[in-house]
Amino acid sequence: MKKEEQSYLYLILFHVVVGFLAYVLPFTSKIYGYSIFIFGVYYIIKKQNQNNEALIIAAYVVGSEVFLRMTGGNPLYEISKYGVIVFILIGMYFSGFSKSATPYWLFLLLLVPSIVLTTFVLDFDTDIRKAIAFNISGPVCLGVASLYTFRRKIVLQQMNNILLSMGLPIISCMVYLTFYTPNVRDVITSTQSNFETSGGYGPNQVATILGLGMFIFFSRVILESRTKFMLTINLIIALNISYRGILTFSRGGMITGFLMIVSLLLFLYFKSNYKGRVKLNFITAFVSLAMMMTWGYTSFQTGGLIDKRYANQDASGRAKESQLTGREDIARAEINIFFDNPIFGVGVGKGVEVRESKTGMFVASHDEITRMLAEHGLLGIVALLILFFTPLVLYLENKFNMFMLCFVLFWFLTINHAAMRTAAPAFVYSLSLLNVQLGGTPKKRY
């Protein structure tokens, strides 16, 4: 076994052990969680961010967030977003940030008026700090990370390392879920999102991170499997993550991961020469067959209920009235709030209270776009337009960034079904702004 293969195998096995220990000895999850943040600060300072260590550590925090939440290992519920911000700021201290990142300074400024408004309009018994932090930490995380990544030059190998750093703790999550639900047939009785197969945590967030992990390791099957050993390891991990993700019965995250894989394959296909396309045809056929076998096994394990779930049917095979499990009602209510308060919106966190007073439903938004409309008004629309169009403009400058469209797709689809509950959409979006070079060492970082 080559040294590279041996090191990779040790990394994988370490995270397999972490997932197992979190199940049999729950307190180890807290040790693991605290260690990430302590070691992260030490590592970036020691290396002085010479090779974008801030992005490596931030990616690891993003990948571990859902696992630590489900196992109780996070020191604070929102600490992953704060952690990303802190690590990125340390990185800025050593290697600066893009002087031309004006769109993201403007984006952050557009958030301020509604934050100020919030301090005056929230109900008396509402914890203002928590209400603001819950709703605004995601956008702020995105803005700060984007200031760092905007047009920053990195080589393709660095990007693959960042993705691997994000993917490794997802392996721990996958292993934990395997031990948490050893017998799938005992806990799946309907086509609803399943907490038992999601580690007792929110299926939506679990499926989101597993869908991202599926994409990461399938991308490694395509781009980073130089030997049969590496190919086998990456494929086994990718298929196991896919299986566990499908079992959550939460569709959004898995569909998003699948579309990211399709986007990457299409990009590579159109940018490749004849020999490259032949190889990609073989890889696509092989991966498609493996995915179909995984789906078939999942269908067998769930007694066909997973097929009905993705067909939007109940356990009896009847079509459900709502295709979005009621989320469209929340989105519609938020759009109505926007029309009533079109300039500044109702203030950060106030949307929940307004919706409760009108509909009787106390539920947080699942759609970041409609939340921005309701709580930030026209300023929110401008902010969203900045986020949507800036990466596309950068793509015109560097059409060889194979991951850019994948990352924007993940951000856009995720915020439409899971808002910014986790740090993943914010951080992954910021990666789309990197100027990825196909080879060599960049002369400057931005």
N, C-alpha and C positions, 0 to 999 in steps of 0.2 A: 504494500500500500504506500502510495506517495505521501510525502509530508503534508502537502496541501489537502489531500483527501483525509488524512489522519486528523489534522486540525479541525477540519469541517465536521467530521464525525464526532469529535469531542465536544464541539459547540452544540451540536444537536442533542447528544446524550445528556449534557448538562441541563438543558432546558426540559428534556423528558423527565429527569430526576426532580427538577423544581416543581413540575406539574404533579408528579406523584407525591412528593413530600407535602405539598399544599393540601392534598386530600387526606393523607394518613396522619399528618402532624400540622394542623391548621395554623399554629403559631409561627411556623416557618414562613408563611406568606408575608407576615409583618416584617420579619427579618429581611426577606427578599425585597419588599417594598421600600423600606427605609434605606437599604443598602444602595439601591439604584440612585437615589437622589444624592446621598453622601458621596458615593464613588463618582457620580457624574460630575459634580462640581470639582472634585479633586482632579479628575482626569483631564477636563478641559483646561484648567489652570496650569496643570503640569505640562501639557502639550502646547499651551498657549495658542490653541486653535489653529495650529499651522496647517492642518489638513482637514479643516472643517469638522473637528471633533464635536462641536456644538450640535451639528446636524445629526451626527451619529447617535449621540446621547439622547437628543430630543426625539429621534425616531424610535429609539428603544423604549422611552417613556410612553410614547403613543401606542406602541404595540402591546405594552404590558397593562394599559389602563383598565380594560374590561376584565382581564384576568384578576387584577388586584381588587377591583370592585367586587367581583363575585366571591372572592375568597377572604374579603375583609383585610387586605394587606395595605390599602392606601391610607396614609396618615390623615388625609382630608379627602372628602369626596371629589372636589374639583382640583386636587393638587396636580394632576397631570397637565392641565392647561397652564396652571401657574408655573409648573416645572419647565414646560417648553419655553415659556416667556423668559424665565430666569436664565436658562441655558443659552438661549439665543442672545440675550443681553450680554452675558459673559463673552460669548463669541464676538459680539460687536465691539466689546472693549479691546479685544486683542487684534481683530482684523477688520474693524469698521463695518459700515453698511453702505449700500448703494446711494450715491449722491443724487441719482436721477429717479429715485423711487417716489416722486411727487404724488402719483396716484394713490399710494397707500398712506401717505401723510394726510391727504385729503379724505381718504376713507375713514381714518381714525377720527379726524375732526368732525366729520358728519355724524358720528355717534354721540358726540358731546351734548348737543341741545336736548335730546330725549332723556339722557341721563340726568341732566339738571332738572328737567321737567318732572322726572320721577320723584324727586325729593319733596315735591309739593302735592302730588296727586295720589300717592299710594294711601290705602286705608290706614287708619291710626294703629291698628293692631298688627300690621304687616312689618316683618323685619326687612327694612329697606336695604341693608347691606346684602343679605342673602338673595333678595329679589333681583337686585342689580347684578350681583356676581353670577347667579344661575343663568341669566339671559345674555349677559354682555361679555362674559369671559371668553366664549368661543370666538366672536368677531374680533375682540382685542388680540387674542392669541394669533388669529389669522393675520391681522394687520402688522403686528410686531415681527412675526416670522417672515412675512413678505418683504419688509424693509431690509431684512438680512439677505434673502435669497434673490431679490430682484436683479436680474442680469449677472449674477455671480457665476463665474466660470468654474466648472468642475469637469473632470473627465468621466467617461462612461463607467469606468471601474469604480469610481467613488460613488456614483449614483447607485450602482448595484450593491455596494457595501451599505449604503444608507437603507436601502430596501431590505437587505438581509437583517440589519439591526432591528428594523421594525418587525420583521417576520419571526425572529427567534422566540420572543415571548408568546407569540401566538401559538407556537408549538406547545408551550407549557399549558396554555388554555385548552388546546385540543386534548392533551393527555389528561388533564383534570376532568374534562367532560366525559372522557371515556370511562374513568373510574367512578364518576358521580352517577352515571346512568349505564350500568353494565348490561342490563336487559331492556332493550328499547321497547319490546312488545308489551311489557307490563305497564308502561306509562303513557303510551299513545292510544287514545280512545276517540279522538275527534280531529278535526282539521284546523283547530285554533292554534295560534302560536303557543309553544309548549315550554313552560318554565322548568320542567323536570329534565328535559334534554338540553337546557340552556344553563345548567349549573345552579338552578334556583334564582337566576338573575333575569333581567329583561331580555327576552328573545330578540327584540329589534336591535339592541346594541351588540349582542353576542353575534348575531348573523352579520352585522355590518363589519365587525373586525375579522370574522372568519372569512367573509367574502374577500376582504382585502388580503388576508393571508393566502387564500386560494390563488389570487392573482400574482402575488409576490413569488410563490414557489413555482407556479406554472411559467412565469417569466424566467425563472432560473433554469427550468427544464429547457427552455428555448435558447437562452443566452449564456448560461453559466454552467453548463454540464459538458465539460470537455472530455470526460471519461465515462465509461459505462457505469462505474460505481457512483459518480456524482449524479448521473441521469437517473439511476434507480432510486437513490436516496431522495432526490427532489420530487420525483414522481410519486413515491409512496407518501411523502408528507403532503403534497398537494391534494392527492385523492382522499387522504384521511381527513384533512381540514374540510374538503368539499363535503364529505359524508356527514361530518358533525355539523356543518353549517346548514345543510339541507334538513337535518333532523330537528333544528329549532322551529321549523314550520313558519319561520319569518322570511318572507319572500324578497323584500327589498334589498337586503345586503347581498344575497346570493345572486340575484339578477344583476346587480351592479358589478360584482366581481366578474361574472361571466361576460358582460358587455365590455369590461376593461380588457379581458383576454382577447376578445374578438377585435377590439380596436388596435391592440398591439400587433396581432397577426396580420391585419389588413395593412397597417403601416409598413411592417417589414416586407410584406409581399410586394407592394407597389414600389418600394425603394430597392428591392433586390434585383440582381441580374438573373439570367436564366437558370444557372446552377443553384443559386440561392432559392429561387422559387420552387425548384424541384425538391430541394431539401425541406422547405417549408410545407410543401404539399404532403410530404411523408410525415412530418411532425404533426401537422394539423389532423391528418387521418388517424394517427396513433393516439393523440390526445383526445380526439372526439370519441374514439372507440373506448378508451379508458373511462371517460366521463359517462358514456352511455351505460357501461357496466356498473359504475358507481351508482348511477340513478336506478338501474334495475335492482341492484342489491338493496338500496334504500326503500324502494317500492315494496320489495318482498318483506323486508323487516317491519314496515309500517302497515302491512296488509292492504296496500294500494291507497292508503289515506293521503300519502304525499302527492299522488297524482291528482286527487280530488282537490287538494289544497291549492295547487298551482292552476287548476281549472276553475278556481273560485266556487267550489261546491262544498256542501256540508258532508257529514259522514254518510248520509243516505243518498248522496249524489245529486241533491237538489241545488240549483244555482242560488247563490246568496244575493240578496238585494244590493248590498254594498260591496264594491270591489276593493275599497280601501279601508275596510273595517271601521267606518264611521269618521275617519280623519277628514273626509271631504266636508263634513258638517262644521268641523273646527275651522278649516280653511275658509269656508264660506262666511262664517261669523267674523273672522279676522278681516276679510275683504270689506264687509259691511262697516266694521269699526274704522277702517281706513277712509271710506267715503264720508263718514261722520267727522273725521279728524284728519283732513288730507295734508296739512302743512307739516306739523311736527309729530303727528301721531298722538297716542295717549300716554306715552312714556314707557320706559323699559320696565317690564314686569307687570304693567297695569292691564295689559290685554287679558290676562287670566281673570282679573277681578271684574272687568267689564263684561267678559263673556259669561261669567258666573251669574252676574246680576240680570243678564238678559235671557240666558238659556237654562240656568240652574246647574250647569256643568262646570265643575272645578277641575280642569285638566290642562296641563301644559301643552303648548303647541308642538306639533310634530313637523311643521313645515317652516323652515327658517325664512323663506321668501315671503309668505303671508304674514309671519310675525314681524318682519322688518317693515312691511307696509303698515300694519296696524300700530306698531309702537314707535316707528320713526317717520312715518308719513312720506312726503315727497323726498325728504333727505335720504330715507331708506332706499327709495327707487334709484336715486343717483349713486348711492353706495353700491348697490347690486350691479348697476351697469358698469361701474369701475371694475368690479370683480370679474364680470363676465367677459368684457372686451379686452382688458389688458393682456391676459395670456395669449389671446388670439393675435394681437398686434405683435407680441414677442415671437410668436410662431412664424410670422412672416420674415423675421430676421434670422431665425435658425430653424429651418424646416427639417433638420436631421435630429431634432429632439424627439425620440421615439416614444417617450413617456408622457409628454406634455398633454396630449389629448386624453390619455388614460386618466391622468390626475385630475384634470378639469371635469371629466365625466364622473369620476368618483365623488368629487365635491358637490357637483350639481345634483346628482341623483340622491346622494346621502342626505343633503339638507332638505330634500323634498319629502323624505319619509322618517327621518330621525333627527331633524333639526341639527343643532350643534351641541348635542348632549355630551359628546366625547370630543377629545382633541383631534381625532383622526381627520375629519374633513378639513379643518383649519390648517393643519400641518401639511397634509398631502396637497392641498391647493397651493401652498407656498412653494412646494417642490416644482410645480409647473413653471415657475418663474426663473428657474436655474438655466443657465446657458451651458448645456451639456455638450462637451467636445468628444468626438469619437475616439481620439487617441492623444497620447502625449501628455505633458504637464502644462496647465495653463500658466501664462506668464504673470497674469494678475487675477485677482479674485473677483473683481467686478468692474 
